[in-house]
Amino acid sequence: MNIKPLADRVLVLPAPAEEKTIGGIIIPDTAKEKPLKGEVVAVGNGTKDEEMVLKVGYIVLYGKYAGTELEMEGTKYLIMRQSDVLAVLG
C-alpha cells in the first residue's frame, strides 16, 4: 500500500469489531458497533496553521461518524482530518 495523506489528514486502520454474545446469542456483523479506535498508519505533513502532532503507530480514538472509508487490497481504512481524532491512547 502506498497512500500518503495530504495536509492535516491521517490514515487509520480501525480496530476489528468485538465479537459479542448476549445469553448465548451471537450478534450478527450488521448489528455490531463500529470500532471507535484504530492505529494511525500514515500521516500528512500538516498545514501552515496546524502542525501534525499524530505519528504513525499511535492508537487513537475518533468520533462515530469521523472520516471517509476506503478499501485498499482488501483492507478497510478511514481517512480523516487530524482534528477528527479525539484522543491518543497509551
N, C-alpha and C positions, 0 to 999 in steps of 0.2 A: 504494500500500500504506500502511496506517495501523495498524501494530501497535506498541503501547507495552508493553514487558515490565514486569512488576511486581517490586518489591523488588530482589533481587540477581540478577535474570535478565538475560541478554543474547540478542539475536537475531543469528545468524551465518549468512552466506551462504557455504556450503562452496566451496572451490576445485574446479574441474572435475577429474575423474579423468584422469590422464595416459594417453595412448594408448601402449601398449607392444607391441612385436613381439619374438618370440623366433625367430631364424633364419628370418625371413620369414613366420612365422605370427602373425596378428593375434589378440590375446587378446579374447574377447567381453566385452561390458559386464558380464555377470553374474559374470565371474571377476576383474574389476578390484577392486583395493583401494579402499576408501572413502578420500577425502582426509581428512587429519587436520589440515588448516589451513583457515582461511577468514577472511573480513572481517566485523568487527562492524558491523552496520547499524542497530542500535537497542539502547539500554541502559535499565535501570530506574534508580530513584533510590537504590538501596541500602537497607540497613536500619539501625536504630539501633546494631546490633552490628557491621555490616560495611559500610564505606564503599565506594562504587562507584569503582574505580580504572580500569576499562576505559572507553574512549571510542569513539565512532563513528569508523570508518576504520582502527582498529587491525587488523593481521593477526595472528591468534592460532593457537596450536597447542592441540589438545584431545585427550582420550582417545578410543580407538576406539569405545567404546560410550556416549560422553557425549551428553547432550541428547535431545530428542524432535524427530523430523522433522515438519515441517508444510509444506504446499504452498499458496501464495497466487499467484493469477494465473499459474499455470504454472511458477512458480519454487519450488524446494525450499530450505527453510531449516532450521536447527536452533535450538531454543530451549533454553538450558541455564543452570545457575547459574554465577555468576562463579567459584566455586571449582572448577568442572569444567574451566576454562581452565588449561592447564599453563604457557604462556609467551606473551609478546608478541614478535613478530619485528620487527626493524628499529631 
